């Protein structure tokens, strides 16, 4: 993990297309398999989405768990 504004940051790989949609605010939800690392994500956490050429830091607003 790295730090951003003094807070630990989770790094998630994402396709360039999805990253562009997030930047344009056309994609506001990211669904991931509930791995051990993803189950620790909480509202307020910072996630760094990385594609091959760029990155974006976002703050988690809410977490929903589906079964």
C-alpha positions as CSV (number, residue, x, y, z in Angstrom):
1,X,0.0,0.0,0.0
2,X,1.0,3.6,-0.5
3,X,-0.1,6.8,1.2
4,X,-2.2,9.7,-0.1
5,X,-2.7,12.8,2.1
6,X,-1.3,10.7,5.0
7,X,-3.9,7.9,4.6
8,X,-3.1,4.4,3.4
9,X,-4.3,3.7,-0.2
10,X,-5.5,0.5,-1.8
11,X,-4.4,0.0,-5.4
12,X,-6.8,-1.6,-7.8
13,X,-6.1,-2.3,-11.5
14,X,-8.8,-1.2,-13.9
15,X,-9.2,-1.0,-17.6
16,X,-8.5,2.3,-19.3
17,X,-12.1,2.5,-20.5
18,X,-13.5,2.1,-17.0
19,X,-11.0,4.6,-15.6
20,X,-12.1,7.1,-18.2
21,X,-15.8,6.5,-17.2
22,X,-15.0,7.1,-13.5
23,X,-13.2,10.3,-14.4
24,X,-16.1,11.5,-16.4
25,X,-18.5,10.5,-13.5
26,X,-20.4,8.1,-15.9
27,X,-19.3,5.2,-13.7
28,X,-19.9,5.6,-10.0
29,X,-20.0,2.0,-8.8
30,X,-17.2,-0.6,-8.8
31,X,-18.1,-4.2,-8.0
32,X,-15.4,-6.6,-6.9
33,X,-15.3,-10.2,-5.7
34,X,-15.4,-10.2,-1.9
35,X,-11.8,-11.3,-1.4
36,X,-10.2,-10.9,2.0
37,X,-8.6,-7.6,1.0
38,X,-11.9,-6.2,-0.5
39,X,-13.8,-7.1,2.7
40,X,-11.6,-4.7,4.6
41,X,-12.6,-1.7,2.4
42,X,-14.7,0.8,4.4
43,X,-16.4,4.1,3.7
44,X,-13.8,6.9,3.8
45,X,-11.0,4.7,2.5
46,X,-8.9,6.0,-0.5
47,X,-8.6,3.7,-3.6
48,X,-6.1,4.3,-6.3
49,X,-7.5,3.0,-9.6
50,X,-4.6,2.3,-12.0
51,X,-4.7,1.5,-15.8
52,X,-1.7,1.0,-18.0
53,X,-1.0,4.7,-18.4
54,X,-2.8,6.7,-15.7
55,X,-4.3,6.6,-12.2
56,X,-7.0,8.2,-10.2
57,X,-7.5,8.5,-6.4
58,X,-11.1,8.2,-5.1
59,X,-12.7,8.1,-1.7
60,X,-15.1,5.3,-0.9
61,X,-18.5,6.7,-0.1
62,X,-20.3,3.5,0.8
63,X,-19.8,-0.3,0.7
64,X,-22.6,-2.8,-0.2
65,X,-22.3,-6.5,0.3
66,X,-24.4,-8.8,-1.9
67,X,-24.9,-12.5,-1.4
